[in-house]
């Protein structure tokens, strides 16, 4: 790929991002504002839009979002349920959990969706949930969220359900040095994601696709 191609790809990414940002609803924009005020990371508009659309297309009605102050992802997933079903948000961080709880509380009077916020380590809390009860799991934030979610996904997901890992290229971490695009990046999330990609792509229980939205989405459908 020559320099012009790189420039065109960067312009395409920026164009898509601007387009999707302009389509965000007031609730999603409110979530993005809360994230900015709390100095929490916010996913790209393209990632948020894709999560919402994928949730709608697959008719997901029971969703888990695991993150670290993942306000925009949570808002998009709440809206993608269209007032039905249930959403459980899991956040182990004090600040992130408080902001997600505030976001969900602002929505609870305007939707029939059952909203639940849990402040806990994913590796501990996910083991307590009923098996084969969820259509979609979305994993965001700290590297420590990813492995426990993958380990529990075959038990938690219904057959035909999906687990989606955001920042699959490990580029959004504060310690990232290019993530998976840089073989020399040995930051914790980059190391973890290299191993997780290999494991899940070799796992015959899942069918997978790695997409370039945002800083990468790994989509894994449970057979």
N, C-alpha and C positions, 0 to 999 in steps of 0.2 A: 504494500500500500504506500503510495507516494504522499508527499506533503499536502498536495491539493486534496487528495481523498480524505486525509485526516481532518483538514479544515472543513470540508463538506460534511463529514460525520459530526463534527462538533457543532456546526450550524444547525444540522438536522436535530440533534439532541436538544439544543436551545429552543428551536422552533416548537418542537413537541412539548417541551416543558412549559413554555409560555402559553401554548394552546390549552393544555390541561389545567394550568393554574387559573386561567380565565373561566373555566367551567366549574370550578369548585363552588360548592354551595356555601351559604352563610355559616352553617354549622361547622363545616370542614375548615373554613377560613378562621372561625373562632378558635378551633383547635390549634391551628397553626400559630395564631396570635398568642395563645396561652403557652405554647412551646417556646416561642421566641422570648416572651417575657420571663420565663423560668430558665432560659438558657439551656433548653433541652433540644436534642437533635430532632429535626423534622424530615420525614421522608420526602422524596421528590414528588411533584404533582403527578407525574406519569405513573409512578409506582402506586400511589393512592388510587388513582383512577382505574388502574388495572386490577387492583384488589377488589374494588367495588364491582367492576364489571364481571370479573371471574366468579365472584360470590353469587351474583344475580343469575348468570348463565347456568351455573351448576345447581341452582335452587337450594343452596345451603341454608339450613334453618338453625343449625346448632354450631356455634363458632367459638373458638378459643383464640385470643390474641395474647402472645407472650412477648413482653418487651421491657424496655427501660425508658419510661416516659414517652411511650409510642402513641402520642396523642392523635396525630393525623391519621395513622393507620387505623386506630380505634374508631375515630369518627367516620371514616370511609366505610368501615365494616358495619357499624351501626346503621348507617344510611342504606347500605346494600341489603339489609334484612327487611327493609320496607315495612317496618312496624310490626313484624312478626318474629317468631323464633326466640332464640336466647343467645346472648353473648357473655362470655366470661373473660375478663381482662386480668392477667397475672403479671404483677410487677414487684420485684424484690427490693427496689430502691424506695427510700422514704419520700424523696422529693417527687420522683416520677409517679409513684402510687398516689400521692396526694393530688397531683394535677389530673391524673386520669379519673380519680374518684369525683373531682370537681366537675370535670367534663361530662361524665355520665349522669351526675345529679342534675345538671342543667337540661338534660334531655328527657329525664324519666317521666315527666308530666306530659310529654308530647308524643309518646310512642307506646305501643303495646308490647314491644320487645322487652323480654326479661333481661335486665342488665345487672351484672355482678362484677364487683372489683375485689380482687384478693391480693393482699400484700404478703407474698411468700416466695420462697425459692422454688423455681419450677421443678427441680429434681425431687423436692419433697411433696409439693402440692399435687402434681399431676398424678402421682400414684394413688391419690384418694378418690379420683374421679371414676365414674362408671365407665366400663368398657363398651366399645362399639356404639357410642352415643353421640359422636361428633362428625360433622360433615367437612369441616375446614379448620385447620390450625395454621395460624400465621405467627412466625417467629421473627423477632426484631431485637435490636439493641446489643447488649453485652454478649461476648463470646460464650459465657457460662450458661446462656439460655438455650443454646442450639443442641448440644448433645443430649441433655435430658428430654427435650422435645422429640428428637428423633427416636430415642430409646422407647418412649411411651407411645409414639404415634401408632404403631401396629395394634396396640391394645385399645387405644382411645377411638380411632377412626372406624367409621362404618366402611364396609367394602365399597369401593368407588369414591371414598373420601380423599381429601388432599391435604398435604402439609406444604406450606410455602415458606421458604427461608429468604428474608430480605437481606440486602447487603451481602449477597453471595460471593462477591469479589473482595470482600473485606477491605473496602476502600474508605469506609465512613468512620472507622475507629480513630480516636485522637492520636493513637500511636502508629497508625498505618504509614507505610512507606511505599505506596503504590498497590498494596494488597496483592491479589493473585496475578496482577499484571506484571509484578516485579518478583522474579524467582528469589531475589535476595531478601525480600521482606520476611523477617522472622518474628513479626509482632504476634501476640497471642491469638488474635482472631484470624490472621492469615494462616498461621500454622493449623489452627483448628479447622478452618474451612477446607484446606487442602485435603485433610484426612476425612472430613465429613463427605466431601464430594466423592471421593473414591469409595467410601463405604456404601453410601446410598445408591450410587450408580451400579454397584456390584450386587446390591440387595434385590433379589428376584421378586420380593414382595411389592416392589415399587416400579413404576414407569416414570422416567424423569425427563425434564427439559431445563436447560440453563438459558435464561433470556437476558438481554442487555438493558432492560428498563432500569433507570436509576443507576445504582451501583451493583446491579445484578440481582435477578430473582431466580432461585432454584425451586421449581415446581415439581412435586413428587406425588403421583397418584397412587393410592393404595389399591392393589388389585383385588 
